[in-house]
């Protein structure tokens, strides 16, 4: 559209505004405004753009102070006009009109819960209008004043990035940036808990029945929201890592530790920030222990287990206790299986009976855990002298090891090649056909193994 045509268009709209002012010279009553609002809604569905605009301006001028819904309908209408704008210049004018509408709404109805400052930021950001500083200011004010309604993951992500830019430009300090990012992180924590609780309701409702299609859509949307929040959390941690050191993070969290020592969310946040930066200090351990004390959970116990297992002062018994605690809280069957597998490997060198027990627990939690079958096979192959009496039985235990290894490739196809190779190696160490005959045994006979193995194997047909 040329400049002259654009000017003509705005001149036409100006005349429409004048007409609207003449048509509604006298303020209507509340009842009349309700009717005009309903008339506008109907017109908005089928009327021409210019005609709708006249009605909108008249409605806003005469009824905005009486009917708050005028602002709600106006927001919808102007957002549609932004999408329908023919030129970037026209779009910019409508955007300014929408921003003014948000301001007027807050002025006329100061207690509204529409989050207009947040909406202003969204409009500017999505339409690539305004400066980063302007958008940051709106988001910062909105988050401070209206944090409860600040649930847009994309906007939280943008706010995080703008905080980093403000720090980079020297507009805010390191600690101010961390405080703001921590508040965002806490918001993510709170919203994630809410979303997970909502999802769990549908899981409980299912109770063996198939959820309705509409419920499946809701669950899918919840899952999408959870993934979005997870991404914001990851990006926020990345931003903190980029501008913080272990020393600065430790100093930042140490100053509030005593005050926050009973705040589970704060302790979780501090431990995750320190862990992300790999700040495995005494203070990190202190935060983890306090978190596990105040709000014991799968993650806190797991992190403590890893520290006990791999730290400078290795303590296997403490690591096992924390792993078991973590597994007791873990609701994800695969993760719980992996924890039991770690317990099994921790016991491996000292107590094969317990190691075997936890390897089996890993398989119970996740029948597709091929690595747990391989671990069991290795335990069996290394125990011929412990759990077998005769020379034949000592070799026969390799049939048990072989069949167990082979099972790993069946339940987890990605392990099939290595599992089959291990099974074949074990099978070669089992009794040969002449040895079976010499022992006065035949295919199908049972061989039982005592002590911690407590398993029986059938002699295969060779």
Residue, then its C-alpha position, 0 to 999 in steps of 0.5 A: x500500500x502506497x503512502x497516499x493510500x495509507x493516508x486516505x485510509x487513516x483519513x477515512x477511519x478518522x471520519x468514522x471516529x467522528x461519526x461514532x462520536x456524533x452517534x453517541x453524544x449522550x452516555x447510555x445507561x448500563x442496560x443500554x451498554x449491555x445491549x450494545x456490547x451484545x450487538x457488537x459481539x454479533x457484529x464482530x462475527x459477520x460485519x465489515x472491518x470498518x463497520x466493526x471499528x465504528x461500533x468498537x470506538x462507540x462502545x469504548x467511548x460510551x461504555x468502557x467505564x460501565x462494562x469491563x467486558x468492553x476491554x476484553x472484547x476490544x482486546x480480541x478485536x484489536x488482536x484480530x486487526x493486528x493479524x489482518x493488517x495490510x502493512x507494517x505501518x498499519x500494524x504498528x498503529x493498531x499495536x499502539x491502540x492495543x497497548x493504550x487499551x491495556x493501560x486504560x483498562x488498568x486505570x478504569x478497573x485497577x483490580x482486574x486480573x487480566x495481567x495487562x502488563x504481561x499482555x503488553x510485553x507479549x504483544x511487543x515481543x511477538x510482533x517484534x515491536x519495542x526495544x529489549x529494554x522496554x520489553x524487559x521493563x514490562x516483564x520485570x514489573x509484571x513478574x514482580x507484581x503479578x507473578x501468580x499469573x505469569x505462566x507463559x513458558x515462552x515469556x519466562x524464557x524471554x524474561x530470563x534472556x533479557x535478564x542476562x542481557x541487562x547483566x551483560x550491559x551493566x544495568x543489574x548486578x550479578x546478585x540481582x540477576x541471580x535473584x531474578x533468575x531464582x524467582x523464575x526458577x521457583x515459578x517453574x518449580x511451582x507450576x511444574x508441581x501443579x501441572x504434575x498434580x493435574x496430570x496425576x488426577x487423570x492417571x487416577x481417573x483412568x484406573x484401568x479404563x481408557x481415557x476419553x478423547x477429550x481427556x487425552x487431549x488435556x493430558x497431552x497439553x499438560x505434557x507439552x506444558x511440562x516439557x516447556x517448563x523443563x526447557x525454560x529451567x534448562x535454559x535458565x541454568x545455562x544462563x546462570x552457568x554462563x555468568x557465574x562461578x562456583x565461588x560466586x554461586x556459593x557466596x550467593x547461596x551461603x548468605x541466605x542458607x540459615x534463613x532458607x534452611x527449612x525451605x524445600x524449594x529454595x534448597x532444591x534450587x540451590x542444590x541444582x544450581x550448584x550441581x549444574x555448575x559442578x560445584x561439589x563443595x562441602x557447602x553443596x553437600x550441606x545443602x543436599x543433606x538439608x534438602x533431603x532432611x526437610x523434603x526427602x525425595x528421589x533426586x536429593x537422595x540420589x545426589x547424596x548417594x552419588x557423592x557417597x559413592x564417588x566422593x573423596x571419602x567413599x562410603x559404600x554403605x551410605x551410598x547404598x542407603x541413599x540409593x535405596x531411599x531414592x528408589x523408595x520415592x522414585x515413581x518412574x519405573x525405569x529410573x527406579x530400575x537404574x537405581x537398583x542396578x547401581x545398588x547391585x553394582x555397589x554390592x558386587x564386590x562385597x555381597x553377591x547375595x544382596x547384589x543379585x537381589x537388587x539386580x532382580x529388583x531392577x528387572x522387576x521394576x523394568x523387565x526391559x533392563x538388559x544390563x541387569x540380566x548381563x550383570x546377573x549372568x556375570x555374577x553366576x559365571x563368577x560363582x561356580x566354586x561358591x554355589x556348586x558342589x560337584x565338578x559337573x555342577x561347577x561347569x553347569x552353572x555356565x548354562x545358567x549364566x549363558x541363558x541369563x545373558x541371552x535374555x538380555x538381548x531378548x528384552x533389549x534388542x540393542x544389546x543383542x549382539x554383545x549379549x549373544x556373544x557373552x552367552x556363547x562364551x559362557x556356553x563353551x565353558x559348560x559341560x560338553x556332550x561327553x561330560x553330560x553322559x559321563x555324569x549319567x545325565x541327559x538333556x532335560x535333567x534339572x541342576x539346582x544351585x545352592x546358596x545365594x543363587x537359588x536357581x535351577x537350570x535344565x540341561x540343554x539338548x546339545 
